[in-house]
Amino acid sequence: MSLKDKLMEDYKSSIKSKDTIRKNTVIMVRAAVKQREVDERIELSDEKILDIISKQLKEKKMAILEFQKGNRQDLVDLTNLEIDILLDYLPKQLTQAEVDVIVKDTISEIGAKSVKDIGLIMKAVMPKVKGMADGNMVNKAVRSILK
């Protein structure tokens, strides 16, 4: 079953079960997918749909920080529920320790010596962790290892 089909099935089941948070989250993802397909006049692959979901996950995490600054715990709670739903569609997320191991291996592979090589390291690591870790986590790992 393609990711698009899974989203449609989850949409239908969320309507039947009256799960408005899941329904709204799935609608948001499907709208973003449809928008990109219309804009680029292409049929998106599962990999491209995962990119869209990852981007939305990153946006939700940033929104939580803003909601916390504004003392809006209700919005923080809602956004956390949306994040949990988005994570259901992504591959299992890597822990910081797993990212550290991948970064260390990559650093030794390409022979990076200092933080000046961060661009090369990031370019090599990001395809390995695509959809399983965000760039900020990888960047922090690189900086902590090369400090």
N, C-alpha and C positions, 0 to 999 in steps of 0.2 A: 504494500500500500504506500503510495507516494505521500509526501508530507502535506501536499495540497488536499488530498483525499482525507487524510487524518484530521486536518483542520475542519473540513466540512462535516465529518462525522461528529467531531467534538462539538461543533456549533449546534448541530441538530440535537444531540443528547443534552446539551446545556439548556436548550429551550425546553425540552421535555421535562427536565428535572428542575426547572426554574432557578438555575444557578446563574444569576445575572452577572456576577463578577467574571466567571469563566466565559460566559457568552460575550460580554463586552471586550474582554481581552482577545478572544479569538476573532471577533469582528475587527478589532484594531489591526491584528496581524494580517488577516485576509485583505483588508483595505490597502495596507502598505504593499502587499504582494501584487494586488490588482493594479494599483497606481504605477508601480514599476513596470509591470507588463505592458500597460497601455503606453506609458512614456517611451519605452524602448522598443515597443512592437515585437516582443519576444515572449516565449513561454519559459518561465523560470524553472531551473532545475532545483532539486532538493537542497543542493549546496548553496545556491543563491538565496533560497528561502531561509536557510539557517543563518546566513549573513544578516538578513533583515531582522530576524528574531534576536540575534546577538546585539545588533544596534539598538533595538528597542529595549533590551535588557539593560544595556549601558545607560540609556536615557532615563530609565526608571530608577536606577541606582543614583544618578545625579539628582533626580527630582526628590528623592528621599532626603538628601542633604539639605535641599532648599526648604522642604517641608519642616524639617527639624529646626532650622533657623527661625522659621515662622511660628514655632510651637503649635503645629497642626498634626497632632498625634493621630487623629482620625484619617488624615490623608496618608500618613506614614504607614499605618496598618493596612489600608486599602492597597497601597503600592506594593507592600511586601507580599500580599496575596497575589497580586498580578505577576510579580517576579517569580513566585513559586509556580504559577501556571506556565509562564514562558520557559522556565527551566525544564518542564516536562517534555518540551519539544527539542531541547538541545541535548547533545551527548553528555554523558556524566562529566561534571565539572572537576577539574584537577584541583588538588589541594596545593597550598603554598610549597610544601615539601616536594611534591611531585614536579612542580614547575621549577624549583631550584635544581633538581636533578637534571632535568632536560636542559636548563640553561648552562649548568656546569659542563655537561657533555658537549654541548654546542660550542662553548668557549674553547674547550680543548681541541675540538675538531678544526675550528678555524684559526686557532692560535692567537686569540685576542689577548692583549696585555693590559689595556687600561680602559677607562671610561670613554676615552676618545673613540673607541671601536664600537660604541653602543649601537650605532646605526647598522653595522654589519651583523652584529649579534641579533638584534631585533629582526632584521630581514631574514635571518636563518631560522630563528626560533618560531616566529609567528605561524608559518605554514604547519609546523609540527603540532601546535596547540590550537589550531583553528577551531572555534566553537566550543573549546573546552576550558579556555582561560582568556581573560581580557588583557589588553595591552598594558594596562596600568600594573597588573600583577607581575607580568613578565618584566616590565621596566624596573620595578622595585627589586625583583630578584637579581637582575643584571647589576644594578647599582650596589646592592648589598654584597654581592660576590666580588666585584671589581674594586671596591673602595680602598 
